Amino acid sequence: MRTENPDSLKWRKSSFSGGGGTGGGNCVEAAALPDGRIAIRNSKNPDDGTAYFTRTEIHAWLQGIKAGEFDDLA
């Protein structure tokens, strides 16, 4: 599967990733790729790598988050 250059993507940062408040400066960014996948990275350390997921995988993950399945990790 072809991987885009992360620097060429249009990244969107979570509104919960701000410098203050509950985000504490932890920054998560996501970008849509032309082939339909979603790229996720840490905006504070973008050179540390980018994870790529299908839309089905992202949907399942977000549903789990909304259902509280990962609350014990926070």
C-alpha positions in Angstrom: 0.0 0.0 0.0 1.4 3.4 -1.0 2.2 5.8 1.8 1.9 9.5 1.3 4.6 11.9 2.5 3.2 13.1 5.9 4.5 16.6 5.2 2.2 16.9 2.2 -1.0 16.0 4.1 -3.6 18.4 5.5 -3.4 17.7 9.3 -6.2 18.4 11.7 -5.4 18.7 15.4 -7.8 17.6 18.1 -9.4 20.5 20.0 -8.6 18.6 23.2 -4.9 18.8 22.4 -4.4 22.4 23.4 -1.6 23.7 25.6 -3.8 24.0 28.6 -6.8 22.4 30.1 -7.4 18.6 29.9 -5.1 18.2 26.9 -2.0 19.2 28.7 -0.2 20.0 25.5 -0.6 16.4 24.1 -1.3 16.8 20.5 -3.0 14.3 18.2 -3.4 15.0 14.5 -5.3 13.2 11.8 -5.3 13.5 8.0 -7.3 11.9 5.3 -5.3 10.3 2.5 -6.4 10.2 -1.2 -6.8 6.4 -1.0 -9.3 6.7 1.9 -7.0 5.8 4.7 -6.5 8.0 7.8 -3.1 9.0 9.1 -2.6 9.7 12.8 0.5 11.3 14.4 1.8 13.1 17.5 2.1 16.7 16.4 4.7 17.4 19.1 7.0 14.8 17.6 5.9 14.3 13.9 9.1 12.7 12.9 8.5 9.9 15.4 6.2 8.2 12.8 2.8 8.1 11.4 0.2 5.4 11.9 -2.2 4.6 9.0 -5.6 3.1 9.3 -8.5 2.2 7.1 -11.8 4.1 7.6 -13.3 0.9 9.0 -10.5 0.6 11.6 -10.9 4.3 12.6 -14.7 3.9 12.8 -14.4 0.9 15.1 -11.8 2.8 17.3 -13.9 5.9 17.6 -17.0 3.8 18.5 -15.0 2.2 21.2 -13.8 5.5 22.5 -17.3 6.9 22.6 -18.5 3.8 24.4 -15.8 4.3 27.1 -13.9 1.1 26.2 -10.5 2.8 26.5 -11.2 5.0 29.6 -8.9 2.9 31.8 -6.0 4.0 29.6 -6.4 7.7 30.4 
